[in-house]
């Protein structure tokens, strides 16, 4: 299953996340800080959805109340 999610309050403007049997197969991000998001995508590959949510949810970017990792957790929560 592939989900498309439009994050809110961050520089990224689209996440495409492919998940199979509760594990993340791939993550593609449009916009945002390229190097950081490539690293995040690489680290998430193969991880269970619930574990990824637990690790990413609540991370903030500077004074913002959210971040790309937090928004990634919000996207993943649509799967559970």
Secondary structure, 3 states (H helix, E strand, C coil): CEEEECCCCCCEEEEEEEEECCEEEEEEEEECCHHHHHHHHHHHCCCEHHHHHHHHCCCCCCCCCCCHHHHHHHHHHCCC
